[in-house]
Amino acid sequence: NRLLQTPVKALKEGSLSQGSKVGATLLELRRTVEDLDPKGATGTRKLLGVIPFGDRIRDYFSKYQDAQSHLNAIIQALYNGQDELRQDNAALNLEKTHLWETMARLNQYIYIAERLDARLSATIAEREAADPERAKALREDVLFYVRQKHRDLLTQLAVSIQGYLAIDIVIKNNLELIKGVDRATTTTISALRTAVIVA
C-alpha cells in the first residue's frame, strides 16, 4: 500500500534520480565532500600576494567542524533511505510471490480453456452434418466466448509476466542503490576523514 500511495511525480523521478530522497542525499553528500576537499587548505593566504591574510589550515578545520553535523545528518538520511528501500524490496518480493501464484492459476485456466475449445470444436464438427442449426448455435454462442476468454487469459498472463519481470528489475536496482549507500557511508566518509587527517 505504501508503494501504491506514492505520488505519481515521485514514481516518475525514480530511485536514482535527483528528485528521490536517496538520490538527492547522495548528491548532497558528494557536494559536501567536494566542498570539504582539503587540497587547498595548506599554507597561508596572502593579501595582494604579499601580506599574510589568514591561516588556511585553521579556516579549513573550522569549516570541517561546522560541516560535521551536516555530514552526520546526510549519513542518517542515507540510512533512512536505505531502510525504505529494504521495505520496498520486502513488499515487492511479496508481490512477486502473489504474481507467481496468479500466473500458475492463469496457466491452469488457459489449459482448461484450450481443452474446452478442442472438445467444442470436435463436437461442432460432429454435429455439422447431422444438425447444422445446432452446430451454428454452439459455434456462435459457446465456442466464440470460450475463445474470447482464452485470449483474455493469455493477455492477462502476458501482463503478469511483464509485471513480474519489472518488479525483479526494481528489486535489483534497489539492491544496487543499497550497496551504493553502504559504499558512500563507509568508503567516502573514511576517505574524507583520512584526507582531513593528512591535511
C-alpha positions in Angstrom: 0.0 0.0 0.0 2.9 2.4 0.8 4.2 1.9 -2.8 0.8 2.4 -4.3 0.3 5.6 -2.3 3.5 7.1 -3.6 2.6 10.2 -5.7 2.9 9.8 -9.5 5.5 12.6 -9.5 7.7 10.5 -7.2 7.3 7.4 -9.3 8.4 9.4 -12.4 11.5 10.5 -10.6 12.6 7.0 -9.6 15.1 5.7 -7.1 18.3 7.0 -8.8 17.0 10.4 -10.0 17.9 13.7 -8.4 14.4 14.1 -7.1 14.4 11.0 -4.9 15.3 11.0 -1.3 18.3 8.6 -1.6 19.5 10.1 -4.9 19.2 13.7 -3.6 21.0 12.7 -0.3 23.8 11.0 -2.3 24.2 14.2 -4.4 24.3 16.3 -1.3 27.0 14.1 0.2 29.0 14.4 -2.9 28.7 18.2 -2.9 29.6 18.3 0.8 32.7 16.1 0.3 33.8 18.1 -2.6 33.4 21.3 -0.6 35.5 19.8 2.2 38.2 18.6 0.0 41.4 19.6 1.9 43.7 20.1 -1.2 43.5 23.9 -1.0 43.8 24.0 2.8 47.6 24.2 3.1 49.7 27.3 3.6 48.8 30.9 4.5 46.7 33.2 2.3 48.3 36.4 1.3 46.5 39.6 0.5 47.8 41.0 -2.8 50.3 38.2 -2.8 52.5 39.7 -0.1 50.7 40.5 3.2 49.7 37.4 5.3 46.0 37.3 5.5 44.9 34.2 7.4 45.7 30.6 8.1 44.1 28.2 5.6 44.5 25.2 7.8 42.7 26.8 10.7 40.0 28.0 8.4 39.7 24.6 6.8 39.3 22.7 10.2 36.8 25.2 11.3 34.8 24.6 8.2 35.2 20.8 8.7 33.9 21.1 12.2 30.9 23.2 11.1 30.1 20.6 8.4 30.4 17.6 10.7 26.8 17.8 12.0 25.7 18.3 8.4 27.6 15.2 7.3 26.1 13.2 10.2 22.6 14.3 9.1 23.3 13.3 5.5 24.6 9.8 6.6 21.5 9.4 8.8 19.2 10.4 5.9 21.1 7.8 3.7 20.5 5.1 6.3 16.8 6.1 6.5 16.5 5.9 2.7 18.3 2.5 2.8 15.7 1.2 5.3 12.9 2.4 3.0 14.5 0.6 0.0 14.6 -2.6 2.1 10.9 -2.2 3.0 10.1 -1.6 -0.7 12.0 -4.8 -1.6 10.2 -6.8 1.0 6.9 -5.6 -0.3 7.9 -6.2 -3.9 9.1 -9.7 -3.1 5.7 -10.4 -1.5 4.0 -9.0 -4.7 6.3 -11.3 -6.8 5.1 -14.3 -4.8 1.5 -13.3 -5.4 2.1 -12.8 -9.1 3.8 -16.2 -9.4 0.7 -17.8 -7.8 -1.6 -15.9 -10.1 0.4 -16.9 -13.1 0.2 -20.6 -12.1 -3.6 -20.3 -11.8 -3.8 -18.5 -15.1 -1.9 -21.3 -16.8 -4.4 -23.8 -15.3 -7.3 -21.7 -16.6 -5.6 -21.4 -20.1 -5.2 -25.2 -20.2 -8.8 -25.7 -19.3 -9.9 -23.2 -22.0 -7.7 -24.9 -24.6 -9.2 -28.3 -23.7 -12.7 -26.9 -23.8 -12.0 -25.3 -27.2 -10.8 -28.6 -28.6 -13.8 -30.6 -27.3 -16.3 -28.0 -28.5 -14.6 -27.9 -31.9 -14.8 -31.7 -32.2 -18.5 -31.7 -31.1 -19.4 -28.9 -33.6 -17.6 -30.9 -36.4 -19.6 -34.0 -35.5 -22.9 -32.1 -35.4 -22.2 -30.1 -38.6 -23.6 -32.9 -40.8 -26.5 -34.1 -38.6 -27.8 -30.8 -37.2 -26.3 -27.7 -38.8 -28.5 -25.3 -36.8 -27.3 -26.7 -33.5 -23.7 -26.6 -34.7 -24.1 -23.0 -35.7 -25.6 -22.1 -32.3 -22.8 -23.9 -30.5 -20.1 -22.1 -32.6 -21.7 -18.6 -32.1 -23.0 -18.9 -28.6 -20.4 -21.1 -26.9 -17.2 -21.6 -28.8 -16.9 -17.8 -29.6 -17.0 -17.0 -25.9 -14.6 -19.8 -24.9 -12.1 -18.5 -27.4 -12.6 -14.9 -26.3 -12.0 -15.9 -22.7 -8.9 -17.9 -23.8 -7.5 -14.7 -25.4 -8.3 -12.7 -22.3 -6.5 -15.2 -20.1 -3.4 -15.2 -22.4 -3.4 -11.4 -22.3 -3.6 -11.4 -18.5 -0.8 -13.9 -18.3 1.4 -11.7 -20.5 0.7 -8.7 -18.3 1.5 -10.7 -15.2 4.8 -11.9 -16.7 5.8 -8.3 -17.6 4.9 -7.2 -14.1 6.9 -10.0 -12.6 10.0 -9.0 -14.7 9.5 -5.3 -14.0 9.3 -5.9 -10.2 12.5 -8.0 -10.5 14.3 -5.1 -12.2 13.2 -2.7 -9.5 14.3 -5.0 -6.7 17.8 -5.4 -8.4 18.1 -1.6 -8.8 17.1 -1.1 -5.1 19.8 -3.6 -4.1 22.4 -1.7 -6.1 21.3 1.5 -4.5 21.5 0.0 -1.0 25.1 -1.2 -1.8 25.9 2.3 -3.1 24.6 3.8 0.2 26.9 1.4 2.0 29.9 2.5 -0.1 29.0 6.2 0.3 28.6 5.9 4.1 31.8 3.9 4.7 34.4 4.5 1.9 33.6 8.1 1.1 33.4 9.3 4.7 36.6 7.3 5.6 38.4 8.8 2.6 37.3 12.3 3.7 38.4 11.8 7.3 41.8 10.4 6.1 42.3 13.4 3.8 41.5 15.7 6.7 44.0 13.9 9.0 46.6 14.1 6.3 45.9 17.8 5.8 
